[in-house]
Amino acid sequence: MPRELQGCGTSAAYKRHCRKGEKPCEPCKKANSRRVARTNRIWLNTLQALADRYPEEYAEIRKEQAA
């Protein structure tokens, strides 16, 4: 049995618009922006937690990345 497609205003619908070569509608763009912002926030919080837990290793990696 096929899955029911999620309607506009979801990140899944945003991806569907893009796959079809369509310009995403505003509700889908907003939903995708919220998803990206949440993902970025989680990533940055995780990175900060690792930097706090392993400050020396973090500083070394930052130095390597800057070079």
ROTIVO-478993 format. One record per residue (C-alpha): residue in one letter; x, y, z. Coordinates in pm, 1 decimal. Example, Ala and Ser with C-alpha at 12.3 -4.5 7.8 and 13.67 -1.06 7.14 Angstrom:
BEGIN
SITE res       px       py       pz
SITE   A   1230.0   -450.0    780.0
SITE   S   1367.0   -106.0    714.0
//
This chain:
BEGIN
SITE res       px       py       pz
SITE   M      0.0      0.0      0.0
SITE   P    155.3    334.6   -102.0
SITE   R    217.8    599.7    160.8
SITE   E      3.8    909.2    172.0
SITE   L    195.7   1215.9     54.6
SITE   Q    244.8   1494.0    305.3
SITE   G     83.2   1819.1    202.1
SITE   C    241.8   2155.7    143.5
SITE   G    389.8   2320.2    447.8
SITE   T    622.4   2030.0    527.4
SITE   S    987.6   1970.1    451.1
SITE   A    887.6   1649.5    270.0
SITE   A    669.6   1851.3     34.0
SITE   Y    955.0   2099.0    -14.8
SITE   K   1182.0   1813.1   -124.5
SITE   R    909.2   1682.3   -353.1
SITE   H    876.6   2023.6   -520.7
SITE   C   1252.4   2026.3   -578.5
SITE   R   1263.6   1670.3   -713.0
SITE   K    992.7   1760.3   -963.1
SITE   G   1183.5   2071.3  -1072.1
SITE   E    912.2   2297.0   -930.3
SITE   K    959.1   2620.0   -742.6
SITE   P    863.7   2542.1   -379.6
SITE   C    560.7   2728.4   -245.4
SITE   E    597.2   2966.3     50.4
SITE   P    459.5   2723.8    313.3
SITE   C    707.5   2459.1    199.3
SITE   K    997.8   2705.8    197.1
SITE   K    911.8   2810.8    552.3
SITE   A    885.3   2449.1    668.1
SITE   N   1221.3   2365.3    513.0
SITE   S   1380.3   2675.1    667.9
SITE   R   1256.1   2563.4   1010.4
SITE   R   1400.8   2214.8    951.4
SITE   V   1738.3   2354.4    842.8
SITE   A   1748.8   2596.7   1138.0
SITE   R   1669.0   2313.7   1381.7
SITE   T   1935.9   2090.1   1227.4
SITE   N   2192.8   2370.9   1244.9
SITE   R   2101.2   2446.5   1606.3
SITE   I   2141.7   2080.1   1703.0
SITE   W   2474.2   2060.7   1518.9
SITE   L   2609.6   2376.7   1684.5
SITE   N   2493.6   2265.2   2030.6
SITE   T   2661.9   1928.3   1978.7
SITE   L   2982.3   2093.6   1861.2
SITE   Q   2980.8   2325.4   2162.9
SITE   A   2927.9   2031.3   2399.4
SITE   L   3223.6   1851.1   2244.6
SITE   A   3436.7   2166.1   2266.2
SITE   D   3346.8   2198.8   2635.4
SITE   R   3416.4   1832.0   2704.5
SITE   Y   3742.0   1809.7   2505.7
SITE   P   3885.0   2164.3   2495.7
SITE   E   4242.4   2069.4   2405.7
SITE   E   4142.3   1839.6   2120.9
SITE   Y   3891.1   2097.0   1997.4
SITE   A   4154.9   2372.5   1992.4
SITE   E   4392.6   2144.7   1802.6
SITE   I   4130.3   2059.5   1541.2
SITE   R   4037.1   2427.3   1501.4
SITE   K   4402.0   2512.1   1446.9
SITE   E   4437.5   2236.3   1184.5
SITE   Q   4123.2   2352.0   1004.9
SITE   A   4242.7   2713.1    994.1
SITE   A   4573.2   2618.8    832.8
//
